[in-house]
Amino acid sequence: MIELSKAPASLPPGRRVYAIGDIHGCARQLDALHALIAQDLAERPVERPLLLHIGDYVDRGADTKGVIDRLVAGCPIPGVEMVNLMGNHESTMLDAIAGERAAGTDWLFAGGKAALESYGIDPEGPRDVWKDMIPAMHQEFLRGLILMHREGGYAFVHGGVRPNIPLEQQAREDLLRARQPFLYSEADFGAVIVHGHTPVKTAVVKHNRIAIDTGAVFGGKLTAAVLEGETVGFLTADPVDPPVSMVHR
């Protein structure tokens, strides 16, 4: 049974959110976490469940293609709504596929080599084949990702926000990549921010934010925050594949 504690914000009655942290190509670990969520729903049914992925599906890990295959197919848990956010790695991947040379170099450095290999593409080969060899449905899925989702007293973003700026006025780059001053700020952001992007050993719950990137691709667990009413709990899936070296980008 999941252990619940007092949350820093609340959701309306009947709503439960399962928010999953950075996946980075860990497809089998994602399968395991989805199975745990399905089991939790079977044991504790709720009227309106939501499955939300916080972004960074691609790069570093062994199976970017497998992760996107799963999400393109729709919600893996029948009857559950699904929302998928964009991470900084998807943004860089899209720019690289579009032919932006600097973005292509950045993508390869930040983990894009593993992503390309999962599609059967030689990362040392010509870059002009990337757009044709990555399935159009995958590219369409990535382009359709959103930057922010609001639920009750929470705002879900990949990276973070800039303090003292209204949520509706946040810059795209901050929503995708923010670390400082966001991580050390005690400000009221206008909602409790649920975010990934910056790996932590275990999920962090503060009065103004909840961090859920627990470094799955670096050998950590893959974490889902479970938010309902005025409570928060966590489900975690153990690592399956060998970890990669840690480089924060």
C-alpha positions in Angstrom: 0.0 0.0 0.0 1.3 3.4 -0.9 2.3 5.7 2.0 0.6 9.1 1.9 1.6 12.2 3.7 0.4 15.9 3.8 1.0 17.6 0.5 1.9 21.3 0.0 -1.1 21.8 -2.2 -4.4 20.1 -3.1 -6.5 18.7 -5.9 -10.3 18.7 -6.2 -12.3 15.7 -5.0 -12.2 12.7 -7.4 -9.0 13.7 -9.1 -5.7 11.8 -8.7 -2.5 12.6 -10.6 0.3 10.2 -11.2 3.3 12.3 -12.3 6.3 10.4 -13.6 9.8 11.9 -13.7 12.5 11.9 -16.4 12.6 8.6 -18.3 15.5 9.1 -20.7 15.1 5.9 -22.7 14.5 3.6 -19.8 11.5 1.8 -21.5 11.5 -1.3 -19.3 11.6 0.7 -16.1 8.7 2.8 -17.4 6.7 -0.4 -18.1 7.3 -1.5 -14.5 6.1 1.9 -13.1 3.1 1.9 -15.3 2.2 -1.6 -14.0 2.6 -0.3 -10.4 0.2 2.6 -11.2 -2.3 0.2 -12.7 -2.1 -1.9 -9.6 -2.6 1.1 -7.3 -5.7 2.1 -9.3 -7.1 -1.4 -9.1 -6.6 -1.3 -5.3 -7.7 2.3 -4.8 -10.1 3.3 -7.6 -10.7 7.0 -8.2 -13.1 8.8 -10.4 -10.8 10.8 -12.5 -7.2 9.6 -12.7 -4.5 11.4 -14.7 -1.2 9.9 -15.9 1.3 12.7 -16.5 4.9 12.4 -17.9 7.1 15.3 -16.9 9.3 15.2 -20.1 12.8 14.0 -21.1 11.7 10.7 -22.7 14.7 10.6 -25.0 18.5 10.4 -24.9 21.1 8.7 -22.8 19.2 5.5 -22.1 19.1 2.4 -24.3 15.6 2.7 -25.7 14.4 6.2 -26.7 12.4 4.6 -29.6 10.7 2.1 -27.2 9.7 4.9 -24.9 8.1 7.0 -27.6 6.5 3.9 -29.2 4.7 3.3 -25.9 3.5 6.9 -25.5 2.5 7.3 -29.2 0.2 4.3 -28.7 -1.8 6.1 -26.1 -2.2 5.8 -22.4 -0.9 2.3 -21.3 -3.6 2.2 -18.5 -7.1 1.8 -19.9 -9.6 4.5 -19.0 -6.9 6.9 -17.7 -6.3 10.4 -19.1 -2.7 11.1 -20.2 -0.8 14.3 -20.5 2.8 14.5 -21.8 5.0 17.5 -21.2 8.0 18.6 -23.2 11.5 18.4 -21.7 14.7 20.2 -22.8 16.0 17.0 -24.5 12.9 16.8 -26.7 13.3 20.5 -27.6 16.9 20.0 -28.6 16.1 16.8 -30.5 13.5 18.6 -32.6 15.9 21.4 -33.4 18.5 18.9 -34.4 16.2 16.9 -36.6 15.1 20.2 -38.2 18.8 20.7 -39.3 20.0 23.3 -36.9 23.7 22.4 -36.8 24.5 23.8 -33.3 21.5 21.9 -32.0 22.7 18.7 -33.7 26.0 19.0 -31.9 24.4 19.8 -28.6 22.0 16.8 -29.0 24.8 14.4 -29.7 26.8 15.6 -26.7 23.7 15.5 -24.4 22.8 11.9 -25.1 21.4 12.0 -28.6 23.9 9.3 -29.8 22.0 6.7 -27.7 18.7 8.0 -29.1 19.8 7.7 -32.7 21.2 4.2 -32.1 17.8 3.1 -30.8 16.4 4.1 -34.2 19.1 2.2 -36.0 20.9 5.4 -37.1 24.6 5.7 -37.0 25.3 8.8 -34.9 28.7 9.3 -36.7 26.9 9.3 -40.1 25.4 12.1 -42.0 22.9 14.2 -40.1 20.6 14.9 -43.0 19.1 11.4 -42.7 17.8 11.9 -39.2 14.5 13.5 -40.2 13.7 10.7 -42.7 14.8 7.8 -40.4 13.0 8.8 -37.3 9.3 7.9 -37.7 7.0 10.8 -38.6 4.6 9.8 -35.8 7.4 10.2 -33.3 8.3 13.6 -34.6 4.6 14.6 -34.5 4.3 13.4 -30.9 7.3 15.4 -29.9 6.0 18.6 -31.6 2.7 18.1 -29.8 4.2 18.1 -26.3 3.1 20.9 -24.0 5.1 23.1 -21.6 2.9 23.3 -18.6 -0.2 21.6 -17.1 -2.2 23.0 -14.2 -4.2 20.9 -11.7 -5.7 22.4 -8.5 -2.9 24.0 -6.6 -0.1 22.5 -8.8 1.7 23.4 -11.9 3.6 20.7 -13.7 6.6 21.7 -15.8 9.8 20.0 -16.8 12.5 22.3 -15.6 11.2 25.0 -13.3 10.1 28.6 -13.2 11.6 32.0 -12.6 10.6 33.5 -9.2 8.4 36.6 -9.0 7.1 36.1 -12.6 3.4 35.0 -13.0 3.1 31.4 -14.3 1.3 32.6 -17.5 4.3 34.8 -18.3 7.1 32.3 -17.7 9.7 32.0 -20.5 9.8 28.8 -22.5 13.5 28.3 -21.7 12.9 28.5 -18.0 10.0 26.0 -18.2 12.3 23.6 -19.9 15.7 24.2 -18.3 15.5 26.3 -15.1 17.7 25.4 -12.1 18.8 28.6 -10.5 17.4 30.6 -8.8 14.4 28.3 -8.9 15.8 25.4 -6.9 16.9 27.5 -3.9 14.0 30.0 -4.0 11.5 30.1 -1.1 9.1 32.2 -3.1 5.5 31.5 -3.7 5.4 30.6 -7.4 1.6 30.9 -7.7 1.3 27.1 -7.5 3.4 24.3 -6.2 5.7 23.3 -9.0 6.0 19.6 -9.8 9.2 19.2 -11.9 12.0 17.0 -13.2 15.2 18.0 -15.0 17.5 18.1 -11.9 18.2 14.6 -10.6 17.8 13.9 -6.9 18.4 10.7 -5.0 14.8 10.6 -3.8 11.8 12.8 -4.5 11.9 16.2 -2.7 8.8 17.8 -1.3 9.1 21.5 -0.3 6.4 24.1 0.4 6.7 25.4 -3.1 7.9 22.6 -5.3 8.1 18.8 -5.7 11.1 17.3 -7.5 10.6 13.9 -9.2 13.6 13.2 -11.4 15.3 10.5 -9.4 17.9 9.7 -12.0 16.5 6.5 -13.6 19.1 6.6 -16.4 21.9 7.1 -13.9 21.0 3.9 -12.0 18.3 5.4 -9.8 14.6 4.6 -9.4 11.9 5.9 -11.8 9.5 7.8 -9.6 5.8 8.7 -9.9 4.4 11.3 -7.5 0.8 10.4 -6.5 -1.2 13.5 -5.7 -4.8 13.3 -4.5 -6.8 15.7 -2.3 -4.3 17.1 0.3 -2.0 14.1 0.2 1.2 13.1 -1.7 2.8 9.7 -2.0 5.3 8.0 -4.3 5.6 4.9 -6.4 9.0 3.8 -7.7 10.4 1.3 -10.1 13.9 -0.1 -9.7 16.5 0.2 -12.4 16.6 -2.5 -15.1 19.4 -1.4 -17.5 23.0 -0.5 -16.6 23.3 3.2 -15.7 25.0 5.8 -17.8 27.5 8.4 -16.5 25.9 11.5 -15.1 26.1 14.7 -17.1 23.6 17.4 -16.3 22.3 19.1 -19.5 
